[in-house]
Amino acid sequence: MDKLRYVVVEGPIGAGKTTLARRLSARLGADLLLEQPDNNPFLARFYQDMARYALPTQLFFLFQRARQLEPLAQLDMFRRATIADFLIDKDLLFARVTLSADELGLYQRIFEAVRPQAPAPDLVVYLQARPDVLFERVRRRSADYERGITEEYLAVLAASYARFFYHYSAAPLLIVNSENLNFVERDADFELLIERLRGMKSRREFFNLG
């Protein structure tokens, strides 16, 4: 894994991407680049009234992520590795789920205008889980801004992620079933995942603990 300078962990809400990104960063001594949902003033209102608040929520996240990724445009061999818990290309995934046709057209134009010239990741780890598993995890962590999330919304989101990564080819991809992989509480599971990452031989592989 020493050659991996930029790794992204992705997946729908509740999949465990931020937790895994933190653990990978600590293991590899890498810089950590995290989404900052607590800073989005529209997010809690979005989960209560999606039609009304989808566009400002999306735009806030877009500008935030673009600013975070700007330093990666200068990524070189002397810079420390970076682990991120978001892939900016997936912003359009959320936009297609939540925005009206007119709003989506506007958002796409803004996206292309502000998208930073960051490099493609050396590896993307995509965490999957069933909607009911995602919903239970979200319910357990009880973040204030997530109280309006429904299992139906998570089901739509999980399906959209599956479609997005089915066609994704910009970087090597490891698809991980996170339902039975507890890399939060079981160090052995985390070590299994590390070994799987080190053993990547092709651009698209799968890991399912069973």
Rosetta constraint file for C-alpha pairs under 8 A:
AtomPair CA 1 CA 197 HARMONIC 7.30 0.50
AtomPair CA 1 CA 198 HARMONIC 5.59 0.50
AtomPair CA 4 CA 81 HARMONIC 7.02 0.50
AtomPair CA 4 CA 122 HARMONIC 5.65 0.50
AtomPair CA 4 CA 123 HARMONIC 7.16 0.50
AtomPair CA 5 CA 77 HARMONIC 7.90 0.50
AtomPair CA 5 CA 80 HARMONIC 7.16 0.50
AtomPair CA 5 CA 81 HARMONIC 4.22 0.50
AtomPair CA 5 CA 82 HARMONIC 6.06 0.50
AtomPair CA 5 CA 121 HARMONIC 7.95 0.50
AtomPair CA 5 CA 122 HARMONIC 6.58 0.50
AtomPair CA 6 CA 81 HARMONIC 5.76 0.50
AtomPair CA 6 CA 82 HARMONIC 4.85 0.50
AtomPair CA 6 CA 83 HARMONIC 5.97 0.50
AtomPair CA 6 CA 84 HARMONIC 7.76 0.50
AtomPair CA 6 CA 121 HARMONIC 5.10 0.50
AtomPair CA 6 CA 122 HARMONIC 5.42 0.50
AtomPair CA 6 CA 123 HARMONIC 7.02 0.50
AtomPair CA 7 CA 82 HARMONIC 6.38 0.50
AtomPair CA 7 CA 83 HARMONIC 4.91 0.50
AtomPair CA 7 CA 84 HARMONIC 6.35 0.50
AtomPair CA 7 CA 121 HARMONIC 5.55 0.50
AtomPair CA 7 CA 122 HARMONIC 5.82 0.50
AtomPair CA 7 CA 123 HARMONIC 4.99 0.50
AtomPair CA 7 CA 124 HARMONIC 5.89 0.50
AtomPair CA 7 CA 125 HARMONIC 7.71 0.50
AtomPair CA 8 CA 21 HARMONIC 7.74 0.50
AtomPair CA 8 CA 83 HARMONIC 5.80 0.50
AtomPair CA 8 CA 84 HARMONIC 4.75 0.50
AtomPair CA 8 CA 85 HARMONIC 5.67 0.50
AtomPair CA 8 CA 86 HARMONIC 6.27 0.50
AtomPair CA 8 CA 87 HARMONIC 6.50 0.50
AtomPair CA 8 CA 121 HARMONIC 6.50 0.50
AtomPair CA 8 CA 123 HARMONIC 6.42 0.50
AtomPair CA 8 CA 124 HARMONIC 4.76 0.50
AtomPair CA 8 CA 125 HARMONIC 6.21 0.50
AtomPair CA 9 CA 17 HARMONIC 5.45 0.50
AtomPair CA 9 CA 18 HARMONIC 7.57 0.50
AtomPair CA 9 CA 20 HARMONIC 7.30 0.50
AtomPair CA 9 CA 21 HARMONIC 6.14 0.50
AtomPair CA 9 CA 83 HARMONIC 7.58 0.50
AtomPair CA 9 CA 84 HARMONIC 6.22 0.50
AtomPair CA 9 CA 85 HARMONIC 4.79 0.50
AtomPair CA 9 CA 86 HARMONIC 6.45 0.50
AtomPair CA 9 CA 87 HARMONIC 7.86 0.50
AtomPair CA 9 CA 124 HARMONIC 5.81 0.50
AtomPair CA 9 CA 125 HARMONIC 4.70 0.50
AtomPair CA 9 CA 126 HARMONIC 6.04 0.50
AtomPair CA 9 CA 127 HARMONIC 7.45 0.50
AtomPair CA 10 CA 17 HARMONIC 5.63 0.50
AtomPair CA 10 CA 85 HARMONIC 5.87 0.50
AtomPair CA 10 CA 86 HARMONIC 5.75 0.50
AtomPair CA 10 CA 87 HARMONIC 6.80 0.50
AtomPair CA 10 CA 124 HARMONIC 7.11 0.50
AtomPair CA 10 CA 125 HARMONIC 6.06 0.50
AtomPair CA 10 CA 126 HARMONIC 4.81 0.50
AtomPair CA 10 CA 127 HARMONIC 6.12 0.50
AtomPair CA 11 CA 15 HARMONIC 5.69 0.50
AtomPair CA 11 CA 16 HARMONIC 7.64 0.50
AtomPair CA 11 CA 17 HARMONIC 6.28 0.50
AtomPair CA 11 CA 126 HARMONIC 5.41 0.50
AtomPair CA 11 CA 127 HARMONIC 4.85 0.50
AtomPair CA 11 CA 128 HARMONIC 6.23 0.50
AtomPair CA 11 CA 158 HARMONIC 7.97 0.50
AtomPair CA 11 CA 161 HARMONIC 6.97 0.50
AtomPair CA 12 CA 127 HARMONIC 7.68 0.50
AtomPair CA 12 CA 128 HARMONIC 7.45 0.50
AtomPair CA 12 CA 134 HARMONIC 7.92 0.50
AtomPair CA 12 CA 154 HARMONIC 7.51 0.50
AtomPair CA 12 CA 157 HARMONIC 6.49 0.50
AtomPair CA 12 CA 158 HARMONIC 5.84 0.50
AtomPair CA 12 CA 161 HARMONIC 6.84 0.50
AtomPair CA 13 CA 134 HARMONIC 6.74 0.50
AtomPair CA 13 CA 138 HARMONIC 7.38 0.50
AtomPair CA 13 CA 154 HARMONIC 7.30 0.50
AtomPair CA 14 CA 133 HARMONIC 7.96 0.50
AtomPair CA 14 CA 134 HARMONIC 4.68 0.50
AtomPair CA 14 CA 135 HARMONIC 6.97 0.50
AtomPair CA 14 CA 137 HARMONIC 5.58 0.50
AtomPair CA 14 CA 138 HARMONIC 5.42 0.50
AtomPair CA 15 CA 127 HARMONIC 5.84 0.50
AtomPair CA 15 CA 128 HARMONIC 6.27 0.50
AtomPair CA 15 CA 129 HARMONIC 6.24 0.50
AtomPair CA 15 CA 134 HARMONIC 6.13 0.50
AtomPair CA 15 CA 178 HARMONIC 6.71 0.50
AtomPair CA 16 CA 20 HARMONIC 6.18 0.50
AtomPair CA 16 CA 127 HARMONIC 7.27 0.50
AtomPair CA 16 CA 178 HARMONIC 7.70 0.50
AtomPair CA 17 CA 21 HARMONIC 5.99 0.50
AtomPair CA 17 CA 85 HARMONIC 5.81 0.50
AtomPair CA 17 CA 127 HARMONIC 6.91 0.50
AtomPair CA 18 CA 22 HARMONIC 6.18 0.50
AtomPair CA 18 CA 34 HARMONIC 7.08 0.50
AtomPair CA 18 CA 85 HARMONIC 5.51 0.50
AtomPair CA 19 CA 23 HARMONIC 6.37 0.50
AtomPair CA 19 CA 184 HARMONIC 6.95 0.50
AtomPair CA 20 CA 24 HARMONIC 6.08 0.50
AtomPair CA 20 CA 183 HARMONIC 7.07 0.50
AtomPair CA 20 CA 184 HARMONIC 7.66 0.50
AtomPair CA 21 CA 25 HARMONIC 6.03 0.50
AtomPair CA 21 CA 32 HARMONIC 7.40 0.50
AtomPair CA 21 CA 83 HARMONIC 6.06 0.50
AtomPair CA 21 CA 84 HARMONIC 6.33 0.50
AtomPair CA 21 CA 85 HARMONIC 5.86 0.50
AtomPair CA 22 CA 26 HARMONIC 6.24 0.50
AtomPair CA 22 CA 32 HARMONIC 7.00 0.50
AtomPair CA 22 CA 83 HARMONIC 7.98 0.50
AtomPair CA 23 CA 27 HARMONIC 6.15 0.50
AtomPair CA 24 CA 28 HARMONIC 5.97 0.50
AtomPair CA 24 CA 30 HARMONIC 7.81 0.50
AtomPair CA 24 CA 83 HARMONIC 7.18 0.50
AtomPair CA 25 CA 29 HARMONIC 5.59 0.50
AtomPair CA 25 CA 30 HARMONIC 4.70 0.50
AtomPair CA 25 CA 31 HARMONIC 6.36 0.50
AtomPair CA 25 CA 32 HARMONIC 6.01 0.50
AtomPair CA 25 CA 82 HARMONIC 7.52 0.50
AtomPair CA 25 CA 83 HARMONIC 5.89 0.50
AtomPair CA 26 CA 30 HARMONIC 6.77 0.50
AtomPair CA 28 CA 81 HARMONIC 7.97 0.50
AtomPair CA 29 CA 80 HARMONIC 7.95 0.50
AtomPair CA 29 CA 81 HARMONIC 7.68 0.50
AtomPair CA 30 CA 80 HARMONIC 5.93 0.50
AtomPair CA 30 CA 81 HARMONIC 4.75 0.50
AtomPair CA 30 CA 82 HARMONIC 5.20 0.50
AtomPair CA 30 CA 83 HARMONIC 6.37 0.50
AtomPair CA 31 CA 80 HARMONIC 6.54 0.50
AtomPair CA 31 CA 81 HARMONIC 6.07 0.50
AtomPair CA 31 CA 82 HARMONIC 4.59 0.50
AtomPair CA 31 CA 83 HARMONIC 6.15 0.50
AtomPair CA 32 CA 82 HARMONIC 5.84 0.50
AtomPair CA 32 CA 83 HARMONIC 5.08 0.50
AtomPair CA 32 CA 84 HARMONIC 5.95 0.50
AtomPair CA 33 CA 68 HARMONIC 7.48 0.50
AtomPair CA 33 CA 82 HARMONIC 6.95 0.50
AtomPair CA 33 CA 83 HARMONIC 6.04 0.50
AtomPair CA 33 CA 84 HARMONIC 4.44 0.50
AtomPair CA 33 CA 85 HARMONIC 6.64 0.50
AtomPair CA 34 CA 84 HARMONIC 5.67 0.50
AtomPair CA 34 CA 85 HARMONIC 5.34 0.50
AtomPair CA 34 CA 86 HARMONIC 7.02 0.50
AtomPair CA 35 CA 65 HARMONIC 7.32 0.50
AtomPair CA 35 CA 85 HARMONIC 6.47 0.50
AtomPair CA 35 CA 86 HARMONIC 6.48 0.50
AtomPair CA 36 CA 40 HARMONIC 7.33 0.50
AtomPair CA 37 CA 43 HARMONIC 7.30 0.50
AtomPair CA 37 CA 61 HARMONIC 7.97 0.50
AtomPair CA 38 CA 145 HARMONIC 7.72 0.50
AtomPair CA 40 CA 57 HARMONIC 7.05 0.50
AtomPair CA 40 CA 60 HARMONIC 6.57 0.50
AtomPair CA 40 CA 61 HARMONIC 7.15 0.50
AtomPair CA 41 CA 57 HARMONIC 7.89 0.50
AtomPair CA 42 CA 46 HARMONIC 6.02 0.50
AtomPair CA 42 CA 53 HARMONIC 6.59 0.50
AtomPair CA 42 CA 56 HARMONIC 6.74 0.50
AtomPair CA 42 CA 57 HARMONIC 5.26 0.50
AtomPair CA 43 CA 47 HARMONIC 6.61 0.50
AtomPair CA 43 CA 53 HARMONIC 7.88 0.50
AtomPair CA 43 CA 57 HARMONIC 5.90 0.50
AtomPair CA 43 CA 145 HARMONIC 6.33 0.50
AtomPair CA 44 CA 48 HARMONIC 6.77 0.50
AtomPair CA 44 CA 144 HARMONIC 7.43 0.50
AtomPair CA 44 CA 145 HARMONIC 4.21 0.50
AtomPair CA 44 CA 146 HARMONIC 6.64 0.50
AtomPair CA 44 CA 147 HARMONIC 7.85 0.50
AtomPair CA 44 CA 148 HARMONIC 7.43 0.50
AtomPair CA 45 CA 49 HARMONIC 6.09 0.50
AtomPair CA 45 CA 50 HARMONIC 7.67 0.50
AtomPair CA 45 CA 53 HARMONIC 6.60 0.50
AtomPair CA 45 CA 145 HARMONIC 7.93 0.50
AtomPair CA 46 CA 50 HARMONIC 4.64 0.50
AtomPair CA 46 CA 51 HARMONIC 7.76 0.50
AtomPair CA 46 CA 52 HARMONIC 7.25 0.50
AtomPair CA 46 CA 53 HARMONIC 4.79 0.50
AtomPair CA 46 CA 54 HARMONIC 5.94 0.50
AtomPair CA 46 CA 57 HARMONIC 6.90 0.50
AtomPair CA 47 CA 145 HARMONIC 7.61 0.50
AtomPair CA 47 CA 146 HARMONIC 7.02 0.50
AtomPair CA 47 CA 147 HARMONIC 7.59 0.50
AtomPair CA 47 CA 148 HARMONIC 4.75 0.50
AtomPair CA 47 CA 149 HARMONIC 5.84 0.50
AtomPair CA 48 CA 148 HARMONIC 5.53 0.50
AtomPair CA 49 CA 53 HARMONIC 6.33 0.50
AtomPair CA 50 CA 54 HARMONIC 5.27 0.50
AtomPair CA 50 CA 98 HARMONIC 6.92 0.50
AtomPair CA 51 CA 98 HARMONIC 7.12 0.50
AtomPair CA 51 CA 99 HARMONIC 7.22 0.50
AtomPair CA 53 CA 57 HARMONIC 6.05 0.50
AtomPair CA 54 CA 58 HARMONIC 6.08 0.50
AtomPair CA 54 CA 95 HARMONIC 7.96 0.50
AtomPair CA 54 CA 98 HARMONIC 5.95 0.50
AtomPair CA 54 CA 99 HARMONIC 6.17 0.50
AtomPair CA 55 CA 59 HARMONIC 6.10 0.50
AtomPair CA 55 CA 95 HARMONIC 7.98 0.50
AtomPair CA 55 CA 99 HARMONIC 6.54 0.50
AtomPair CA 55 CA 103 HARMONIC 6.85 0.50
AtomPair CA 55 CA 107 HARMONIC 7.76 0.50
AtomPair CA 56 CA 60 HARMONIC 6.02 0.50
AtomPair CA 57 CA 61 HARMONIC 6.41 0.50
AtomPair CA 58 CA 62 HARMONIC 6.11 0.50
AtomPair CA 58 CA 91 HARMONIC 7.73 0.50
AtomPair CA 58 CA 94 HARMONIC 7.77 0.50
AtomPair CA 58 CA 95 HARMONIC 6.83 0.50
AtomPair CA 59 CA 63 HARMONIC 6.21 0.50
AtomPair CA 59 CA 107 HARMONIC 7.47 0.50
AtomPair CA 60 CA 64 HARMONIC 6.09 0.50
AtomPair CA 61 CA 65 HARMONIC 5.97 0.50
AtomPair CA 62 CA 66 HARMONIC 6.03 0.50
AtomPair CA 62 CA 88 HARMONIC 7.81 0.50
AtomPair CA 62 CA 91 HARMONIC 7.11 0.50
AtomPair CA 62 CA 111 HARMONIC 7.24 0.50
AtomPair CA 63 CA 67 HARMONIC 6.19 0.50
AtomPair CA 63 CA 114 HARMONIC 7.40 0.50
AtomPair CA 64 CA 68 HARMONIC 6.33 0.50
AtomPair CA 65 CA 69 HARMONIC 6.17 0.50
AtomPair CA 65 CA 88 HARMONIC 6.91 0.50
AtomPair CA 66 CA 70 HARMONIC 6.34 0.50
AtomPair CA 66 CA 88 HARMONIC 7.68 0.50
AtomPair CA 66 CA 114 HARMONIC 6.84 0.50
AtomPair CA 66 CA 115 HARMONIC 5.96 0.50
AtomPair CA 66 CA 116 HARMONIC 5.68 0.50
AtomPair CA 67 CA 116 HARMONIC 7.85 0.50
AtomPair CA 69 CA 73 HARMONIC 7.35 0.50
AtomPair CA 69 CA 116 HARMONIC 6.66 0.50
AtomPair CA 69 CA 118 HARMONIC 6.33 0.50
AtomPair CA 70 CA 116 HARMONIC 5.93 0.50
AtomPair CA 70 CA 117 HARMONIC 7.32 0.50
AtomPair CA 70 CA 118 HARMONIC 6.63 0.50
AtomPair CA 71 CA 75 HARMONIC 7.21 0.50
AtomPair CA 71 CA 118 HARMONIC 7.94 0.50
AtomPair CA 72 CA 118 HARMONIC 5.35 0.50
AtomPair CA 72 CA 119 HARMONIC 6.91 0.50
AtomPair CA 73 CA 116 HARMONIC 7.49 0.50
AtomPair CA 73 CA 117 HARMONIC 5.63 0.50
AtomPair CA 73 CA 118 HARMONIC 4.43 0.50
AtomPair CA 73 CA 119 HARMONIC 6.35 0.50
AtomPair CA 75 CA 79 HARMONIC 6.37 0.50
AtomPair CA 75 CA 119 HARMONIC 7.74 0.50
AtomPair CA 86 CA 90 HARMONIC 7.99 0.50
AtomPair CA 87 CA 91 HARMONIC 7.61 0.50
AtomPair CA 89 CA 93 HARMONIC 7.95 0.50
AtomPair CA 90 CA 94 HARMONIC 7.05 0.50
AtomPair CA 90 CA 164 HARMONIC 7.65 0.50
AtomPair CA 91 CA 95 HARMONIC 6.39 0.50
AtomPair CA 92 CA 96 HARMONIC 6.02 0.50
AtomPair CA 92 CA 108 HARMONIC 7.52 0.50
AtomPair CA 93 CA 97 HARMONIC 6.53 0.50
AtomPair CA 93 CA 160 HARMONIC 6.65 0.50
AtomPair CA 93 CA 161 HARMONIC 7.26 0.50
AtomPair CA 93 CA 164 HARMONIC 7.17 0.50
AtomPair CA 94 CA 98 HARMONIC 6.18 0.50
AtomPair CA 94 CA 157 HARMONIC 7.64 0.50
AtomPair CA 95 CA 99 HARMONIC 5.42 0.50
AtomPair CA 95 CA 104 HARMONIC 6.37 0.50
AtomPair CA 95 CA 107 HARMONIC 7.61 0.50
AtomPair CA 96 CA 104 HARMONIC 6.70 0.50
AtomPair CA 97 CA 156 HARMONIC 7.72 0.50
AtomPair CA 97 CA 157 HARMONIC 7.42 0.50
AtomPair CA 97 CA 160 HARMONIC 7.73 0.50
AtomPair CA 99 CA 103 HARMONIC 5.63 0.50
AtomPair CA 99 CA 104 HARMONIC 5.49 0.50
AtomPair CA 100 CA 104 HARMONIC 5.94 0.50
AtomPair CA 101 CA 105 HARMONIC 6.31 0.50
AtomPair CA 102 CA 106 HARMONIC 6.45 0.50
AtomPair CA 103 CA 107 HARMONIC 6.02 0.50
AtomPair CA 104 CA 108 HARMONIC 6.03 0.50
AtomPair CA 105 CA 109 HARMONIC 6.50 0.50
AtomPair CA 106 CA 110 HARMONIC 6.39 0.50
AtomPair CA 107 CA 111 HARMONIC 5.94 0.50
AtomPair CA 108 CA 112 HARMONIC 6.28 0.50
AtomPair CA 109 CA 113 HARMONIC 6.37 0.50
AtomPair CA 110 CA 114 HARMONIC 6.24 0.50
AtomPair CA 111 CA 115 HARMONIC 5.65 0.50
AtomPair CA 120 CA 170 HARMONIC 6.62 0.50
AtomPair CA 120 CA 171 HARMONIC 6.32 0.50
AtomPair CA 121 CA 171 HARMONIC 5.90 0.50
AtomPair CA 121 CA 172 HARMONIC 7.98 0.50
AtomPair CA 122 CA 171 HARMONIC 6.16 0.50
AtomPair CA 122 CA 172 HARMONIC 6.62 0.50
AtomPair CA 123 CA 171 HARMONIC 5.89 0.50
AtomPair CA 123 CA 172 HARMONIC 4.96 0.50
AtomPair CA 123 CA 173 HARMONIC 5.92 0.50
AtomPair CA 123 CA 174 HARMONIC 7.60 0.50
AtomPair CA 124 CA 171 HARMONIC 6.64 0.50
AtomPair CA 124 CA 172 HARMONIC 6.20 0.50
AtomPair CA 124 CA 173 HARMONIC 4.87 0.50
AtomPair CA 124 CA 174 HARMONIC 6.32 0.50
AtomPair CA 125 CA 173 HARMONIC 5.94 0.50
AtomPair CA 125 CA 174 HARMONIC 4.87 0.50
AtomPair CA 125 CA 175 HARMONIC 6.07 0.50
AtomPair CA 125 CA 176 HARMONIC 7.02 0.50
AtomPair CA 126 CA 165 HARMONIC 7.94 0.50
AtomPair CA 126 CA 173 HARMONIC 7.11 0.50
AtomPair CA 126 CA 174 HARMONIC 6.14 0.50
AtomPair CA 126 CA 175 HARMONIC 4.83 0.50
AtomPair CA 126 CA 176 HARMONIC 5.94 0.50
AtomPair CA 127 CA 175 HARMONIC 6.20 0.50
AtomPair CA 127 CA 176 HARMONIC 4.89 0.50
AtomPair CA 127 CA 177 HARMONIC 5.97 0.50
AtomPair CA 127 CA 178 HARMONIC 5.75 0.50
AtomPair CA 128 CA 158 HARMONIC 7.74 0.50
AtomPair CA 128 CA 175 HARMONIC 7.27 0.50
AtomPair CA 128 CA 176 HARMONIC 6.01 0.50
AtomPair CA 128 CA 177 HARMONIC 4.88 0.50
AtomPair CA 128 CA 178 HARMONIC 5.64 0.50
AtomPair CA 128 CA 179 HARMONIC 7.43 0.50
AtomPair CA 129 CA 133 HARMONIC 6.28 0.50
AtomPair CA 129 CA 134 HARMONIC 6.40 0.50
AtomPair CA 129 CA 158 HARMONIC 7.86 0.50
AtomPair CA 129 CA 177 HARMONIC 6.08 0.50
AtomPair CA 129 CA 178 HARMONIC 5.72 0.50
AtomPair CA 129 CA 179 HARMONIC 5.33 0.50
AtomPair CA 130 CA 134 HARMONIC 6.34 0.50
AtomPair CA 130 CA 155 HARMONIC 7.78 0.50
AtomPair CA 130 CA 158 HARMONIC 7.63 0.50
AtomPair CA 130 CA 179 HARMONIC 7.46 0.50
AtomPair CA 131 CA 135 HARMONIC 6.03 0.50
AtomPair CA 131 CA 151 HARMONIC 6.27 0.50
AtomPair CA 131 CA 152 HARMONIC 7.91 0.50
AtomPair CA 131 CA 154 HARMONIC 5.65 0.50
AtomPair CA 131 CA 155 HARMONIC 4.99 0.50
AtomPair CA 131 CA 158 HARMONIC 6.78 0.50
AtomPair CA 132 CA 136 HARMONIC 6.21 0.50
AtomPair CA 132 CA 151 HARMONIC 6.54 0.50
AtomPair CA 133 CA 137 HARMONIC 6.31 0.50
AtomPair CA 133 CA 179 HARMONIC 7.06 0.50
AtomPair CA 134 CA 138 HARMONIC 6.20 0.50
AtomPair CA 134 CA 151 HARMONIC 7.97 0.50
AtomPair CA 134 CA 154 HARMONIC 7.16 0.50
AtomPair CA 135 CA 139 HARMONIC 6.05 0.50
AtomPair CA 135 CA 150 HARMONIC 7.27 0.50
AtomPair CA 135 CA 151 HARMONIC 5.55 0.50
AtomPair CA 135 CA 154 HARMONIC 7.01 0.50
AtomPair CA 136 CA 140 HARMONIC 6.15 0.50
AtomPair CA 137 CA 141 HARMONIC 6.45 0.50
AtomPair CA 138 CA 142 HARMONIC 6.55 0.50
AtomPair CA 138 CA 143 HARMONIC 7.79 0.50
AtomPair CA 138 CA 146 HARMONIC 7.33 0.50
AtomPair CA 139 CA 147 HARMONIC 7.65 0.50
AtomPair CA 142 CA 146 HARMONIC 7.08 0.50
AtomPair CA 142 CA 147 HARMONIC 6.93 0.50
AtomPair CA 143 CA 147 HARMONIC 6.77 0.50
AtomPair CA 149 CA 153 HARMONIC 6.75 0.50
AtomPair CA 149 CA 154 HARMONIC 7.51 0.50
AtomPair CA 150 CA 154 HARMONIC 6.47 0.50
AtomPair CA 151 CA 155 HARMONIC 6.14 0.50
AtomPair CA 152 CA 156 HARMONIC 6.45 0.50
AtomPair CA 153 CA 157 HARMONIC 6.16 0.50
AtomPair CA 154 CA 158 HARMONIC 5.94 0.50
AtomPair CA 155 CA 159 HARMONIC 6.22 0.50
AtomPair CA 156 CA 160 HARMONIC 6.21 0.50
AtomPair CA 157 CA 161 HARMONIC 6.21 0.50
AtomPair CA 158 CA 162 HARMONIC 6.23 0.50
AtomPair CA 159 CA 163 HARMONIC 6.33 0.50
AtomPair CA 160 CA 164 HARMONIC 6.11 0.50
AtomPair CA 161 CA 165 HARMONIC 6.14 0.50
AtomPair CA 162 CA 166 HARMONIC 5.97 0.50
AtomPair CA 163 CA 167 HARMONIC 6.70 0.50
AtomPair CA 164 CA 168 HARMONIC 6.16 0.50
AtomPair CA 169 CA 173 HARMONIC 7.90 0.50
AtomPair CA 171 CA 203 HARMONIC 7.19 0.50
AtomPair CA 172 CA 202 HARMONIC 7.36 0.50
AtomPair CA 172 CA 203 HARMONIC 4.13 0.50
AtomPair CA 172 CA 204 HARMONIC 5.86 0.50
AtomPair CA 173 CA 203 HARMONIC 5.84 0.50
AtomPair CA 173 CA 204 HARMONIC 4.79 0.50
AtomPair CA 173 CA 205 HARMONIC 6.46 0.50
AtomPair CA 174 CA 197 HARMONIC 7.72 0.50
AtomPair CA 174 CA 200 HARMONIC 8.00 0.50
AtomPair CA 174 CA 203 HARMONIC 7.94 0.50
AtomPair CA 174 CA 204 HARMONIC 5.89 0.50
AtomPair CA 174 CA 205 HARMONIC 4.97 0.50
AtomPair CA 174 CA 206 HARMONIC 5.65 0.50
AtomPair CA 174 CA 207 HARMONIC 7.18 0.50
AtomPair CA 175 CA 204 HARMONIC 7.63 0.50
AtomPair CA 175 CA 205 HARMONIC 6.24 0.50
AtomPair CA 175 CA 206 HARMONIC 4.73 0.50
AtomPair CA 175 CA 207 HARMONIC 6.17 0.50
AtomPair CA 176 CA 206 HARMONIC 5.95 0.50
AtomPair CA 176 CA 207 HARMONIC 4.80 0.50
AtomPair CA 176 CA 208 HARMONIC 6.06 0.50
AtomPair CA 177 CA 181 HARMONIC 7.21 0.50
AtomPair CA 177 CA 207 HARMONIC 6.41 0.50
AtomPair CA 177 CA 208 HARMONIC 5.11 0.50
AtomPair CA 177 CA 209 HARMONIC 7.26 0.50
AtomPair CA 178 CA 182 HARMONIC 7.24 0.50
AtomPair CA 178 CA 208 HARMONIC 7.73 0.50
AtomPair CA 180 CA 209 HARMONIC 6.31 0.50
AtomPair CA 180 CA 210 HARMONIC 6.92 0.50
AtomPair CA 181 CA 189 HARMONIC 5.96 0.50
AtomPair CA 181 CA 190 HARMONIC 7.94 0.50
AtomPair CA 181 CA 209 HARMONIC 6.38 0.50
AtomPair CA 182 CA 186 HARMONIC 5.64 0.50
AtomPair CA 182 CA 189 HARMONIC 6.00 0.50
AtomPair CA 182 CA 190 HARMONIC 7.41 0.50
AtomPair CA 183 CA 187 HARMONIC 6.23 0.50
AtomPair CA 183 CA 188 HARMONIC 7.73 0.50
AtomPair CA 183 CA 189 HARMONIC 5.25 0.50
AtomPair CA 183 CA 190 HARMONIC 4.53 0.50
AtomPair CA 184 CA 190 HARMONIC 7.71 0.50
AtomPair CA 186 CA 190 HARMONIC 6.72 0.50
AtomPair CA 187 CA 191 HARMONIC 6.20 0.50
AtomPair CA 188 CA 192 HARMONIC 6.23 0.50
AtomPair CA 189 CA 193 HARMONIC 6.37 0.50
AtomPair CA 190 CA 194 HARMONIC 6.28 0.50
AtomPair CA 191 CA 195 HARMONIC 6.23 0.50
AtomPair CA 192 CA 196 HARMONIC 6.23 0.50
AtomPair CA 193 CA 197 HARMONIC 6.18 0.50
AtomPair CA 194 CA 198 HARMONIC 6.25 0.50
AtomPair CA 195 CA 199 HARMONIC 6.10 0.50
AtomPair CA 196 CA 200 HARMONIC 6.47 0.50
AtomPair CA 196 CA 207 HARMONIC 7.49 0.50
AtomPair CA 200 CA 205 HARMONIC 7.28 0.50
